[in-house]
Amino acid sequence: MGGLTDPDFVEAQLKIGRIDCAAMSRALIADLDWPKKAAQGRAGEIRRCVRCNKECLGGMMAHRGVHCIYERKV
């Protein structure tokens, strides 16, 4: 569970039938366009979750909302 960051790996697992679907949460928090970039062959542009939990889980636990360290501070 978790840690799906490589579209080629996910696709290979789907192709061999090891998985039926791939669920992602932190990966999509890091880059909402992950599926679109993967489908368009732009995997190199995907901001990949580094599983630090600083702003996604940490933000939720501190009642700041769910964010990612990659998001710009405004």
C-alpha positions in Angstrom: 0.0 0.0 0.0 1.2 3.5 -0.8 4.3 4.7 -2.5 3.0 4.5 -6.0 5.2 7.1 -7.7 6.2 5.6 -11.0 3.5 5.4 -13.8 5.5 2.7 -15.6 5.5 0.5 -12.5 1.8 1.0 -12.0 1.1 0.2 -15.7 3.2 -3.0 -15.5 1.4 -4.2 -12.4 -2.0 -3.6 -14.1 -0.9 -5.3 -17.3 0.3 -8.5 -15.6 -2.9 -8.6 -13.4 -1.1 -8.2 -10.1 -3.4 -5.3 -9.3 -6.9 -4.3 -10.7 -6.6 -0.6 -9.9 -4.2 1.8 -8.3 -5.4 4.1 -5.5 -3.4 7.1 -4.7 -3.8 9.8 -2.1 -0.5 11.5 -1.2 0.7 11.1 -4.8 -2.4 13.2 -6.0 -1.9 15.7 -3.2 1.7 16.2 -4.4 0.5 16.5 -8.1 -3.1 16.7 -8.9 -2.2 16.2 -12.6 -0.3 12.9 -12.0 -2.8 10.8 -14.0 -3.0 13.3 -16.9 0.8 13.7 -17.1 1.2 9.9 -17.0 -1.4 9.4 -19.8 0.3 12.1 -21.9 3.7 10.5 -21.6 5.0 13.3 -19.4 6.0 11.2 -16.4 9.2 13.2 -16.0 7.1 16.2 -15.1 5.3 14.6 -12.2 6.0 16.0 -8.8 6.5 12.8 -6.8 5.5 12.4 -3.2 8.5 11.9 -1.0 6.4 10.5 1.8 7.6 13.1 4.3 4.0 13.6 5.8 5.0 17.1 6.8 2.0 19.0 5.3 -0.4 16.3 4.2 -0.7 14.2 7.4 1.1 16.9 9.5 -1.2 19.6 8.3 -4.3 17.6 9.0 -3.1 16.7 12.5 -2.3 20.3 13.2 -5.7 21.4 11.9 -4.1 23.4 9.0 -5.7 21.4 6.3 -4.1 18.9 3.9 -1.4 20.4 1.7 1.9 19.3 0.2 5.5 20.6 0.8 5.5 21.3 -3.0 2.7 23.9 -2.8 3.7 27.5 -2.9 3.1 29.5 0.2 1.0 32.5 -0.8 
